[in-house]
Amino acid sequence: MLRHEFQPGKLVTGAVLILAGVLYAGDAGGAWETPWFVAIPLVTGGLCLAGVVAFVTGRVRRRRGAGRTTDGPGPDLAS
């Protein structure tokens, strides 16, 4: 049972920011050279991609939920 709804936009945002952190951690550790300007397009592009994913997810959920009707809380919420 899920405790919250899945939000793929936040997943994409987290993955891109973790990638940027790993790139600069590898640079700081001496494993490879990462130019300073790599972060700007990486983070900007990742945030734009996350925004598109969140927008599409919202549209899909709104479209699926339009035909559904509920009479009240479900059996697991009526306590």
Phi and psi in degrees as GROMACS dihedral restraints (atoms count N, CA, C in turn):
[ dihedral_restraints ]
;  ai    aj    ak    al  type     phi  dphi    fc
    3     4     5     6     1   -80.1    20    10
    4     5     6     7     1   138.6    20    10
    6     7     8     9     1   -90.2    20    10
    7     8     9    10     1   -16.6    20    10
    9    10    11    12     1  -151.5    20    10
   10    11    12    13     1   163.7    20    10
   12    13    14    15     1   -77.9    20    10
   13    14    15    16     1   150.6    20    10
   15    16    17    18     1   -75.8    20    10
   16    17    18    19     1   129.3    20    10
   18    19    20    21     1  -122.7    20    10
   19    20    21    22     1    95.2    20    10
   21    22    23    24     1   -65.8    20    10
   22    23    24    25     1   -25.2    20    10
   24    25    26    27     1   -62.3    20    10
   25    26    27    28     1   -40.7    20    10
   27    28    29    30     1   -69.5    20    10
   28    29    30    31     1   -32.2    20    10
   30    31    32    33     1   -64.4    20    10
   31    32    33    34     1   -44.9    20    10
   33    34    35    36     1   -64.1    20    10
   34    35    36    37     1   -43.6    20    10
   36    37    38    39     1   -58.7    20    10
   37    38    39    40     1   -47.8    20    10
   39    40    41    42     1   -62.4    20    10
   40    41    42    43     1   -41.3    20    10
   42    43    44    45     1   -64.9    20    10
   43    44    45    46     1   -41.2    20    10
   45    46    47    48     1   -68.2    20    10
   46    47    48    49     1   -42.3    20    10
   48    49    50    51     1   -68.5    20    10
   49    50    51    52     1   -35.0    20    10
   51    52    53    54     1   -65.3    20    10
   52    53    54    55     1   -41.1    20    10
   54    55    56    57     1   -60.3    20    10
   55    56    57    58     1   -44.1    20    10
   57    58    59    60     1   -62.4    20    10
   58    59    60    61     1   -41.3    20    10
   60    61    62    63     1   -64.3    20    10
   61    62    63    64     1   -40.7    20    10
   63    64    65    66     1   -66.3    20    10
   64    65    66    67     1   -39.8    20    10
   66    67    68    69     1   -60.0    20    10
   67    68    69    70     1   -45.8    20    10
   69    70    71    72     1   -77.7    20    10
   70    71    72    73     1   -26.8    20    10
   72    73    74    75     1   -67.9    20    10
   73    74    75    76     1   -39.7    20    10
   75    76    77    78     1   -65.0    20    10
   76    77    78    79     1   -36.3    20    10
   78    79    80    81     1   -67.4    20    10
   79    80    81    82     1   -42.8    20    10
   81    82    83    84     1   -67.0    20    10
   82    83    84    85     1   -32.8    20    10
   84    85    86    87     1   -81.2    20    10
   85    86    87    88     1    -7.8    20    10
   87    88    89    90     1    87.1    20    10
   88    89    90    91     1    10.2    20    10
   90    91    92    93     1   -73.3    20    10
   91    92    93    94     1   -34.0    20    10
   93    94    95    96     1  -159.1    20    10
   94    95    96    97     1   171.3    20    10
   96    97    98    99     1  -101.9    20    10
   97    98    99   100     1   125.4    20    10
   99   100   101   102     1  -118.9    20    10
  100   101   102   103     1   117.4    20    10
  102   103   104   105     1   -61.9    20    10
  103   104   105   106     1   150.8    20    10
  105   106   107   108     1   -65.0    20    10
  106   107   108   109     1   -28.1    20    10
  108   109   110   111     1   -83.1    20    10
  109   110   111   112     1     2.1    20    10
  111   112   113   114     1   -69.8    20    10
  112   113   114   115     1   -32.5    20    10
  114   115   116   117     1   -65.5    20    10
  115   116   117   118     1   -35.6    20    10
  117   118   119   120     1   -62.9    20    10
  118   119   120   121     1   -56.4    20    10
  120   121   122   123     1   -68.6    20    10
  121   122   123   124     1   -31.6    20    10
  123   124   125   126     1   -64.2    20    10
  124   125   126   127     1   -51.4    20    10
  126   127   128   129     1   -70.2    20    10
  127   128   129   130     1   -42.2    20    10
  129   130   131   132     1   -63.8    20    10
  130   131   132   133     1   -46.8    20    10
  132   133   134   135     1   -63.9    20    10
  133   134   135   136     1   -39.0    20    10
  135   136   137   138     1   -66.0    20    10
  136   137   138   139     1   -40.1    20    10
  138   139   140   141     1   -68.1    20    10
  139   140   141   142     1   -37.3    20    10
  141   142   143   144     1   -65.2    20    10
  142   143   144   145     1   -43.4    20    10
  144   145   146   147     1   -61.9    20    10
  145   146   147   148     1   -41.7    20    10
  147   148   149   150     1   -64.1    20    10
  148   149   150   151     1   -38.2    20    10
  150   151   152   153     1   -63.2    20    10
  151   152   153   154     1   -42.2    20    10
  153   154   155   156     1   -64.8    20    10
  154   155   156   157     1   -43.3    20    10
  156   157   158   159     1   -63.2    20    10
  157   158   159   160     1   -42.6    20    10
  159   160   161   162     1   -65.6    20    10
  160   161   162   163     1   -39.4    20    10
  162   163   164   165     1   -63.4    20    10
  163   164   165   166     1   -47.1    20    10
  165   166   167   168     1   -64.1    20    10
  166   167   168   169     1   -40.5    20    10
  168   169   170   171     1   -61.9    20    10
  169   170   171   172     1   -43.3    20    10
  171   172   173   174     1   -63.0    20    10
  172   173   174   175     1   -41.2    20    10
  174   175   176   177     1   -65.7    20    10
  175   176   177   178     1   -40.5    20    10
  177   178   179   180     1   -65.5    20    10
  178   179   180   181     1   -44.2    20    10
  180   181   182   183     1   -66.1    20    10
  181   182   183   184     1   -38.9    20    10
  183   184   185   186     1   -65.4    20    10
  184   185   186   187     1   -38.9    20    10
  186   187   188   189     1   -69.9    20    10
  187   188   189   190     1   -40.6    20    10
  189   190   191   192     1   -69.0    20    10
  190   191   192   193     1   -36.1    20    10
  192   193   194   195     1   -79.9    20    10
  193   194   195   196     1   -12.5    20    10
  195   196   197   198     1   -66.3    20    10
  196   197   198   199     1   -33.9    20    10
  198   199   200   201     1   -87.7    20    10
  199   200   201   202     1    -6.8    20    10
  201   202   203   204     1   -93.7    20    10
  202   203   204   205     1   143.8    20    10
  204   205   206   207     1  -128.4    20    10
  205   206   207   208     1   148.5    20    10
  207   208   209   210     1  -125.8    20    10
  208   209   210   211     1   147.6    20    10
  210   211   212   213     1   -95.9    20    10
  211   212   213   214     1    -6.1    20    10
  213   214   215   216     1   154.1    20    10
  214   215   216   217     1  -169.5    20    10
  216   217   218   219     1   -66.3    20    10
  217   218   219   220     1   149.9    20    10
  219   220   221   222     1   -70.5    20    10
  220   221   222   223     1   176.8    20    10
  222   223   224   225     1   -64.9    20    10
  223   224   225   226     1   -28.5    20    10
  225   226   227   228     1   -84.4    20    10
  226   227   228   229     1    -8.8    20    10
  228   229   230   231     1  -101.7    20    10
  229   230   231   232     1   -11.8    20    10
  231   232   233   234     1   -88.8    20    10
  232   233   234   235     1    79.4    20    10
